[in-house]
């Protein structure tokens, strides 16, 4: 049955898409506001660190080898110690796979969207191959991030059916490539609208079930976005109406045309993002914070004393139901694992989400004693993802902690020192990377070619 088309809404969406492309093509050529430039630099550093953190994951390493077999001229870096340089499309694919593997990449708080991971794998490969400057990279990142986020806001999914990585990665990648290549508004819209028609229906529940293909959606998105930009140069384009047709028409999302164009240049999406120190889905972060607070308050409480853990949480947190995660990815999308592992290990970082914790019988037993319930009252953003965690002890006592908003968002940002410490941890494989990226975060290196920065930060490796 063909979806009903609202001609007026479709036309308004097309007009807003034209306005967004016109603004973007102009904005990327100007100077970014200081706060926007600083946030773009932090997103660059944090997401690049997330890529490096996944370098030793066996499937990631095996995929690098597969891509290397068919790669063309080596022109872009794969951010893994010892990895060969590949052609830009292959490098974008390899880095796109790594970008979200560890669940340490940043995200946008106002809608399900990890725009940095959608933009950067393709953008960084293209910028290195073209020898663009750091400033040009940051401008293209900030503006293409805007395009991806505004699409996510304009076409909200009523339920978590299609994962945002599948829905919006192609758009972010195409925007980044088009902007770094200097496309005018018409060609940029050609590329991004074409990329929108190449979005795919990756099921959200695949993340909860631990299907590793979920991590490949940002890889595929990077490759598709780059090729959509190539196609635009050849005259192969979508339509301004493609966004409506794909999302409202084919996917059945809502449609808010004004979200594509209102506040452009004043309401910057990069300022509404969040960063992670917990290596899992952000929907579980408030529950982890509450759990760690309970653990600190009641340090003498042993796991075997806990009869039951009750997690009252927000609607998206209630989707993280997997009690027996089969893969590390599934554990990262399991509320029972998140609270059980953090209660026992005392961390929500990588140490709570690895194969060892999956196999730990004590953690597994506690996972089975976790019960999820809806939190009765949910506030407006940023208090729309709260969690209250209650430990019901075998002696009849109840211990409760509420976290209304997890740290890392615009309301409670991590300070620069915390982010640089995370960067040093995630980039251990490249000893010079943290200092080089730190200089960019601190406002330096703008005129330097990105290619030179990459050569410097990857010049030493630890395997």
C-alpha positions in Angstrom: 0.0 0.0 0.0 1.5 3.3 -1.0 2.0 5.9 1.7 -0.2 8.9 1.6 1.7 12.0 0.4 1.0 15.4 1.8 1.9 17.7 -1.2 2.1 20.8 0.9 4.3 19.3 3.5 6.5 17.8 0.8 6.9 21.2 -0.9 7.7 23.0 2.4 10.3 20.3 3.2 11.9 20.8 -0.2 12.1 24.5 0.3 13.7 24.1 3.7 16.2 21.7 2.3 17.2 24.3 -0.3 17.6 26.9 2.4 19.8 24.5 4.5 22.1 23.7 1.5 22.4 27.4 0.6 23.3 28.3 4.2 25.8 25.5 4.5 27.6 26.3 1.2 28.1 29.8 2.5 28.8 29.1 6.1 31.6 26.7 5.5 33.6 29.5 3.8 33.3 31.9 6.8 34.8 31.9 10.2 33.2 29.7 12.8 32.1 31.3 16.1 34.7 30.5 18.7 32.4 28.3 20.7 31.5 26.3 17.6 35.1 25.9 16.5 36.0 24.7 20.0 33.2 22.1 20.1 34.1 20.9 16.6 37.7 20.4 17.6 36.6 18.4 20.7 34.3 16.3 18.5 37.1 15.7 16.1 39.5 14.6 18.9 37.0 12.5 20.8 35.7 10.6 17.8 39.2 10.0 16.4 40.1 8.6 19.8 37.0 6.3 19.6 38.3 5.0 16.2 41.8 4.2 17.6 40.2 2.5 20.7 38.7 -0.1 18.4 41.9 -0.9 16.5 42.6 -4.2 18.2 39.1 -5.6 18.0 39.5 -8.7 15.9 36.6 -8.1 13.5 37.8 -4.5 12.9 41.4 -5.7 12.2 40.1 -8.5 9.9 38.0 -6.0 7.9 41.0 -3.7 7.5 42.8 -6.5 5.8 39.8 -7.3 3.6 39.6 -3.6 2.5 43.4 -3.5 1.9 43.2 -6.3 -0.6 41.1 -4.3 -3.1 42.3 -0.7 -2.2 43.5 1.6 -4.8 46.2 4.3 -4.5 47.2 4.8 -0.8 46.1 8.3 0.0 44.4 8.3 3.4 45.2 6.9 6.9 43.5 4.1 8.7 43.7 5.0 12.3 45.1 1.7 13.7 48.7 1.2 14.6 50.6 -0.5 11.8 47.7 -0.3 9.3 48.6 0.6 5.7 47.2 3.7 4.1 44.4 3.0 1.7 42.4 4.9 -1.0 40.1 7.4 0.5 36.9 5.4 0.1 38.5 2.3 1.7 40.0 4.3 4.5 36.6 6.0 5.2 35.0 2.5 5.4 37.7 1.1 7.7 37.5 4.1 10.0 33.7 4.2 9.9 33.6 0.6 11.2 35.9 1.5 14.1 34.1 4.8 14.9 31.2 3.4 16.8 32.6 0.0 17.8 33.5 0.8 21.4 30.4 3.1 22.0 32.8 5.9 23.0 31.9 8.3 20.2 30.0 11.5 20.9 26.4 12.1 20.1 23.7 14.7 19.7 21.4 15.1 22.7 18.3 16.5 21.0 17.6 13.6 18.7 19.0 10.1 18.1 22.0 11.0 16.0 25.8 10.5 16.2 26.6 13.1 13.6 30.4 13.1 14.3 30.6 9.4 13.5 28.6 9.9 10.3 30.7 12.8 9.1 34.3 12.2 10.2 35.4 8.9 8.6 34.7 10.2 5.1 35.7 13.8 5.8 39.0 13.0 7.3 40.0 10.7 4.5 39.0 13.3 1.9 40.8 16.1 3.7 44.0 14.1 4.0 43.9 13.1 0.3 43.3 16.8 -0.7 45.7 18.2 1.9 43.1 20.6 3.4 43.9 22.6 6.5 42.7 21.8 10.0 40.5 24.9 9.9 38.8 23.7 6.8 38.2 20.3 8.4 36.7 21.9 11.5 34.4 24.2 9.4 33.3 21.2 7.2 32.7 19.2 10.3 30.6 21.8 12.1 28.4 22.6 9.1 27.9 19.0 7.9 27.1 18.0 11.6 24.4 20.7 11.3 23.0 19.1 8.2 22.9 15.6 9.7 21.4 16.7 13.0 18.7 18.8 11.3 17.6 15.9 9.2 17.3 13.8 12.4 15.3 16.5 14.1 13.1 17.1 11.0 12.2 13.4 10.6 11.7 11.9 14.0 10.9 8.2 14.3 7.9 7.6 16.4 9.4 4.4 17.8 12.9 3.1 17.8 12.6 1.0 14.7 15.3 2.2 12.3 18.7 2.8 14.0 19.9 6.4 13.4 23.3 5.1 12.1 21.4 3.5 9.2 19.1 6.4 8.7 21.5 9.4 8.8 25.1 8.3 8.2 24.9 8.6 4.5 23.7 12.2 4.8 26.4 13.3 7.2 29.1 11.7 5.0 27.9 13.2 1.8 27.6 16.7 3.4 31.1 16.5 4.8 32.6 15.5 1.4 30.6 18.1 -0.5 31.6 20.9 1.8 35.3 20.0 1.9 35.3 19.9 -1.9 33.8 23.3 -2.0 30.4 22.4 -3.6 28.0 25.2 -4.3 24.5 25.1 -2.8 23.0 23.3 -5.8 25.6 20.6 -6.0 25.7 20.1 -2.2 21.9 19.5 -2.3 22.4 17.1 -5.2 24.9 15.1 -3.1 23.0 15.1 0.2 19.6 14.4 -1.4 21.1 11.5 -3.3 22.7 10.2 -0.1 19.3 10.4 1.7 17.8 8.0 -0.9 20.6 5.6 -0.1 19.8 5.5 3.6 19.0 1.9 4.8 16.7 0.3 7.2 19.1 -1.0 9.8 16.9 -2.3 12.6 17.4 -0.6 16.0 16.9 -3.9 17.8 19.9 -5.4 16.1 22.0 -3.3 18.5 20.2 -4.7 21.5 20.6 -8.2 20.1 24.3 -7.6 19.5 24.4 -8.1 15.7 27.8 -6.7 14.8 26.5 -5.4 11.5 25.2 -2.5 13.5 28.8 -1.2 13.7 29.1 -1.5 9.9 26.3 1.0 9.3 28.7 4.0 9.8 31.2 2.2 7.6 28.7 1.8 4.8 27.4 5.3 5.3 30.9 6.8 4.9 31.4 4.9 1.6 27.9 5.7 0.3 28.2 9.4 1.2 31.5 9.7 -0.5 30.1 8.1 -3.7 27.0 10.2 -3.5 29.3 13.3 -3.7 31.1 11.7 -6.6 27.8 11.2 -8.3 26.8 14.8 -7.8 29.9 15.8 -9.7 28.8 13.6 -12.5 25.2 15.0 -12.5 23.7 12.1 -10.6 21.4 13.7 -8.0 18.4 13.3 -5.8 15.6 15.8 -5.5 15.0 18.5 -2.9 11.9 16.4 -2.1 13.9 13.3 -1.6 14.2 13.9 2.2 10.4 13.9 2.6 9.9 10.9 0.2 12.5 8.8 2.0 11.7 9.6 5.6 8.1 10.6 5.8 7.1 8.5 2.8 9.1 5.3 3.0 10.1 5.2 6.7 6.9 6.7 8.0 8.6 9.3 10.2 7.1 12.5 11.4 8.0 15.6 9.4 8.9 19.0 10.8 10.2 21.1 7.8 11.1 24.1 9.9 13.7 22.0 11.8 15.8 22.0 8.6 16.2 25.8 8.4 15.1 27.6 11.5 17.9 29.3 13.5 20.7 28.5 11.0 23.9 30.2 12.1 22.6 30.9 15.6 21.4 27.6 16.9 24.4 25.4 16.2 23.9 21.7 16.6 27.5 21.0 17.8 26.7 23.0 20.9 24.0 20.5 21.8 26.1 17.4 21.8 27.3 15.1 24.5 30.5 13.1 25.2 30.9 9.7 26.9 33.1 8.3 29.6 30.9 5.2 29.8 31.4 2.7 27.0 27.8 2.0 26.2 24.5 3.4 24.9 23.8 6.8 26.3 20.3 5.7 27.3 21.9 3.7 30.2 24.3 6.4 31.4 22.0 7.9 34.1 21.5 4.4 35.5 25.2 3.8 35.7 25.8 7.1 37.4 23.1 6.2 40.0 24.6 2.7 40.4 28.1 4.1 41.0 26.8 6.6 43.5 25.1 3.7 45.4 28.3 1.7 45.3 30.3 4.6 46.7 27.7 5.3 49.4 27.4 1.7 50.5 30.9 0.4 49.8 30.5 -2.5 52.2 27.5 -4.0 50.2 28.4 -7.2 48.4 26.7 -8.3 45.2 25.3 -11.4 46.8 23.5 -9.3 49.4 21.4 -7.7 46.6 18.1 -9.5 46.2 17.0 -7.3 43.3 18.0 -4.2 41.3 15.0 -2.1 40.2 15.8 0.4 37.4 13.1 3.0 36.9 14.0 4.8 33.7 12.9 6.8 30.6 11.1 5.2 27.6 14.3 4.8 25.5 16.1 3.2 28.5 13.3 0.7 28.7 14.2 -0.7 25.2 17.6 -2.0 26.6 16.1 -5.2 27.9 18.6 -7.9 27.0 19.4 -10.0 30.1 21.7 -12.5 28.4 23.8 -10.4 26.0 25.7 -12.7 23.5 28.2 -10.2 22.3 30.0 -7.2 23.8 27.8 -4.9 21.6 24.7 -6.5 23.1 26.1 -5.8 26.5 26.5 -2.1 25.6 22.8 -2.0 24.8 21.7 -4.0 27.9 20.5 -2.1 30.9 20.7 -5.2 33.1 24.3 -5.7 32.1 25.2 -2.0 32.5 23.9 -1.8 36.1 25.1 -5.2 37.2 28.6 -4.8 35.7 29.1 -1.3 37.1 27.9 -2.4 40.5 30.5 -5.1 40.6 33.4 -3.6 38.7 33.0 0.0 39.9 33.3 1.5 36.4 31.1 2.2 33.4 34.0 2.3 31.1 35.5 -0.3 28.8 36.2 -2.5 31.8 32.5 -3.0 32.4 31.8 -4.0 28.7 34.3 -6.6 27.6 34.2 -10.4 27.1 35.5 -10.9 30.6 32.4 -9.3 32.1 30.1 -11.2 29.7 31.6 -14.4 31.0 31.7 -13.4 34.7 29.2 -15.6 36.6 28.7 -13.1 39.4 27.8 -10.4 36.9 25.5 -12.8 35.0 23.7 -13.8 38.1 23.1 -10.1 39.1 21.9 -9.3 35.6 19.1 -11.8 36.1 18.0 -9.9 39.2 17.5 -6.6 37.4 14.0 -5.4 36.8 13.1 -2.4 34.5 10.2 -0.1 35.2 9.0 3.1 33.8 9.9 6.2 35.8 6.6 7.9 36.5 7.7 11.5 35.9 10.0 12.5 33.1 11.0 16.1 32.9 11.8 18.2 29.8 15.3 18.1 28.3 18.0 17.8 29.6 16.1 15.8 32.3 14.3 13.6 29.8 16.6 10.6 30.3 16.7 10.0 34.0 17.0 6.8 36.0 16.4 5.8 39.6 18.2 2.7 40.7 17.1 0.8 43.8 19.0 -2.0 45.4 16.6 -4.3 47.4 18.8 -6.2 49.8 18.2 -9.7 51.2 17.9 -8.2 54.8 14.9 -6.1 53.7 16.7 -2.8 53.3 16.3 -0.5 50.3 19.0 1.7 48.9 18.0 4.2 46.2 19.7 6.8 44.0 18.3 9.1 41.3 20.2 10.6 38.4 18.2 13.1 36.5 20.7 13.8 33.8 24.0 12.0 33.1 27.2 14.0 32.8 28.7 14.8 29.4 25.8 16.9 27.9 25.6 20.6 27.4 24.0 20.9 30.9 26.9 19.1 32.6 29.8 19.1 30.2 33.0 17.4 31.0 35.9 19.8 31.5 38.7 19.9 28.9 41.0 18.0 31.3 38.6 15.1 31.6 38.3 14.9 27.8 42.0 15.0 27.2 42.5 12.3 29.8 40.0 10.2 27.9 41.9 11.0 24.7 45.2 9.8 26.2 43.5 6.5 27.1 41.8 5.9 23.8 44.8 6.8 21.7 47.5 4.8 23.5 48.4 3.0 20.3 49.6 6.3 18.9 51.7 8.0 21.6 51.8 11.4 19.8 48.2 11.6 18.9 46.8 13.0 22.2 49.2 15.9 22.3 48.6 16.8 18.6 44.8 16.7 19.0 45.1 18.5 22.3 46.8 21.4 20.5 43.9 21.5 18.1 41.4 21.4 20.9 43.2 24.3 22.6 42.8 26.4 19.5 46.0 25.8 17.6 47.2 24.3 14.3 44.4 25.9 12.3 46.6 26.7 9.3 48.4 23.3 9.3 47.5 20.8 6.6 45.5 18.0 8.1 47.7 15.6 6.2 50.8 16.9 8.2 48.9 16.5 11.5 48.0 13.0 10.7 51.6 12.1 9.7 52.8 13.6 13.0 50.2 11.9 15.3 50.7 8.5 13.7 54.6 8.7 13.5 55.0 6.6 16.6 53.0 3.5 17.4 52.6 1.1 20.3 51.3 -2.4 19.4 
